Amino acid sequence: MVEKYRPQTLNDLISHQDILSTIQKFINEDRLPHLLLYGPPGTGKTSTILACAKQLYKDKEFG
């Protein structure tokens, strides 16, 4: 049930806009480096990575 409410895109995330815009720039330029996300539980780390993966691999089935 929780997955139903997870943000699906980077634009859906409520997070630090500088970080999101940098990640979006990397994706648009097709040069996403290795990332290490850290922070306390519930800050959007997993949601951010899933939104990135969905944008990068939008032509593939992503479950």
C-alpha positions, 0 to 999 in steps of 0.5 A, a space after each residue: 500500500 505504501 508504494 501506491 503513494 511513492 513519488 514516481 518522478 524526480 518532479 514529484 519529489 519534495 527534496 532539496 531542489 539543488 540536488 534534484 536539479 543536479 541529478 536531473 542534469 546528469 540524467 539529461 546529459 546521459 552521464 550519471 556518476 556513481 552516487 552515494 545517498 545517505 541520511 536518516 530513514 524517510 528522507 527520500 533516498 530510495 524514492 530518489 533512486 527509483 525515480 532516476 531509474 524509471 527515467 533512465 530506463 523508461 523504455 523497459 518494464 520497471 516494476 
